[in-house]
Structure formats: C-alpha cells, structure tokens
Amino acid sequence: MLGDIKEILIEENILKNRVKELAAQLSEEYKGKNPLIICVLKGAVLFMSDLIQNMSIPLEIDFMATTSYGSGTKSSGEVRILKDLDKSVDNRDLIIVEDIVDSGLTLSYLIKIFNDRHTKSVKVCTLLDKPDRRSAEVKIDYIGFEVPDEFVVGYGLDYDEKYRNLPFIGILKEEIYSNE
C-alpha cells in the first residue's frame, strides 16, 4: 500500500494532536448537552472513534451510511441512504462527523434531513475539508485540516475500499485511479 502513496500529506502524530484539539473544543461547547454524535460510514469511523475517546462529556453515538460514489472517484450527484440512524434525533443536539467534505452534496442532504426531523441543533465536524471541490453550500463548524484538490486516502478514507487502515493522510498516486 505504501508504494501507492505519492506523498504523505498529514502525518499520524499531527492527525492525533488535531483530533485532541477538536475533542477539547467540542467538549467545552457541548458541556451539559449530551450530544448525539453521528458517524457517517465508513470513512469517518477512525476519526469518530479517536474524537469521542478524547471528549470529556456525556454523549451518545449513532451511525449513518450514505453513498454518492460507488467504486469511483467522482460523485454521482445522487445521495442515497444505505443505513439510517437507530436513535431519534427529535429535539437533540447533533454533531455530524465526516471524514472529508468535498462537493458538499452528501452533507447538505444530511443537514436537510436532520432539520426536517426537528433537531435542536445540527453542527458538522469534518477531519478534512476540500473547499475547491464544493458544489453545494454547506456550513462546516469544526474542521481538522483543509486539503488541496488531490485524491487523499488513509485514516478511514479509501479508494475502492483500500487504504483505510493507513495511519496518516496520503495523496494516492494518479496511476492507481486514473483508469476510470
């Protein structure tokens, strides 16, 4: 797998330190609120796991799976829910945890769904933000890192279900995915 990485963009220790900073910020801002942390599967699992382990407040977690990509690198533009939440979000403070926000289509779709379900508040915490790819306007409340318009993998992010287990964020060599 390492041979498929063009460059390490964010090293493991820098990732872990930033996650701790985000956890401290969320813990302070949600003190006394018992937020529902919603992990968007599969990419955000590692980030969410590390994030909540570093939070010092009561919280609950749930999972949602969506798709707009299939096995490719380009969004289809259509968001589908593959797994909905198990818990009610009625009158709850939600924190959507994403691995990366690029087009913003999935996130704007999720925010609309949650607002329609009568939440108290909906905020977004993403590990990576790729603003150059944005096609839908979304507000991101907590950002780990802004990244360039490159195909990134690692720390939960994948290409065709591979590379999620890399402990860093790396740029995938173009020849790995350019046959599409």
Buried (B, 14 or more C-beta within 10 A) or exposed (E): EEEBBBEBBBEBEBBBEBBBEBBEBBBEBBEEBEBBBBBBBBBBBBBBBBBBEBBEBEBEBBBBEBBBEEEEBEBEEEBEBEEEBEEEBEEBBBBBBBBBBBBBBBBBBBBEBBEEBEBEBBBBBBBBBBBEBBEBEBEBBBBBBEBEEBBBBBBBBBBEEEBBEBEBBBBBBEEBBEEE
